[in-house]
């Protein structure tokens, strides 16, 4: 029976998936923070409008009158978009 070392070929797919997930999270977070900071610097008052706008792609005009759930849906869609790009 052979001993598996941490750097062996069998651990690389798991490391690759973990690297992709962390990179996806980092890219989505940095992009969202950048968009929010840019919006606020340009005089925007309600940064949740950024994520409501993203949610409006699916929910239409109702996204702007929705509550926290719509903002969370916008954040979710933002991360999905970050993965696909």
Secondary structure, DSSP 8 states (H G I E B T S, - for coil): -----TTSHHHHHHHHHHHHHHHHHHHHHHHHHHHHHHHHHTT-S-THHHHHHHHHHHHTTHHHH--HHHHHHHHHHHHHHHHH-
